[in-house]
Amino acid sequence: MNFDLHHVRLFSPCPRGLERALAEELAALGAKEIAPLEGGVAYGGDRAVCYRVNLSSRIASRVLWQIAEVAYRDEQDVYEAAYDVPWHAWFALQCKIRVNVAATRCPLKSLDYVTLRIKDAICDRFRAEQGERPDVDTRAPDVRIHAFLDARRLTLYLDTSGEPLFKRGLRTVTGEAPVRENLAAGILRLIGWTPDVPLLDPMCGSGTFLLEAAQIALNVPAGLRRSFAFEKLAFHDRGAWQRVRREAESRIRRTLPAPIHGADVDAAAVRAAAANLRSAGLSAAVRLTQADVLELAPPQPPGLLVTNPPYAMRLGERDALAAFYPRLGDALKARFAGWTAYLLTADLRLPQLIRLTPSRRIPLFNGALECRLFEFRIVKGKMRKK
Ligand SMILES: C[S@@+](CC[C@H](N)C(=O)[O-])C[C@H]1O[C@@H](n2cnc3c(N)ncnc32)[C@H](O)[C@@H]1O
């Protein structure tokens, strides 16, 4: 089969709320015809764009390569559309497969049955072409096939990423309730942080914001330490991939324009963040301390504070937090004048509890958990909520 590697339709899902931030990032990576949708961005490109987005996007969760799009009415149409794809030209019989189905407004009764029919069609087509069928492995597949159904159309994709891209192949120790890597990176872009601005996460946990910020500041590609599913697909060209990697690696910087600071009250969290930075080779980029945010002396000069404070749905008690938040508001007012603070939380009571007036509230999702990113411009005097 002749792959058209120059005109490829791609789709990248991302955390909801970050579609526009991802669209900007994709444009910088060479994508064309970029269309932000709910929960992801559709775009066009070529094989090199697919490689670059996998390697360097900090916000995309995956890069899906569109291989078919057809109208359907029933399960038989879905089966036939899937059978029509020359799967044997896309990947080898030895690859273990997994089929994922997602849908909005789909009239079919059971998505499990749709998944089964697509899997049957792939196996039947392989049997017809090569006399054997590939095995299914839902836990550690070599090739993931994604199907998306809306009311009338079925789109089939090959997943070129494999493990989701927010798994950077970096973090070794996770703390409690970590924020997803691509959400942290997306937030840093949303708030307009640039590496020349001092950054502080005073409740850093396992250090996700710090790791993402250090990689952004040093221009380290997000996927430098991991492998990708496209390495097992038939269109893969190792030479072309090495060129994309070398080009991205040549832009890695050695020094930071401004310091990145992290702190946590919990010694185990500080150890976890330190271990994660060390294993990523980023220890020198971040100044870590063990401290209570209520007593922390802010670094100078002021910059952006971004953090994901504990919240009751997942950590601690609601009452304890109801006592902590007003004190956090007081500490920010007393010592952080000149800073802009961004607090990501699933606890929508936060502005009331902290008793400060947010200048922005941005809806976001950490996995399935609905959150808000609250912006507080910290000035001395007059920002206190009655
Ligand atoms: C939701 S977790 C942060 C998770 C982090 N964003 C990550 O990705 O791993 C909240 C963190 O706040 C820390 N913390 C709670 N109270 C604190 C305080 N008074 N001062 C500093 N850190 C505190 C906890 O130890 C915990 O690590």
The ligand as an ORCA input file, in Angstrom:
! r2SCAN-3c Opt
* xyz 0 1
  C      -2.840     18.199     45.931
  S      -1.215     18.055     46.541
  C      -0.208     18.777     45.289
  C       0.066     17.802     44.216
  C       1.085     18.297     43.195
  N       0.529     19.348     42.361
  C       1.555     17.140     42.348
  O       1.301     17.142     41.141
  O       2.155     16.191     42.891
  C      -1.126     19.276     47.800
  C       0.208     19.391     48.498
  O       0.128     20.486     49.434
  C       0.974     20.170     50.507
  N       0.598     21.038     51.653
  C      -0.506     20.958     52.438
  N      -0.488     21.926     53.369
  C       0.638     22.656     53.151
  C       1.221     23.798     53.796
  N       0.636     24.374     54.844
  N       2.395     24.280     53.300
  C       2.995     23.689     52.229
  N       2.510     22.591     51.605
  C       1.340     22.089     52.061
  C       0.750     18.697     50.747
  O       1.854     18.139     51.467
  C       0.623     18.168     49.303
  O       1.878     17.701     48.847
*
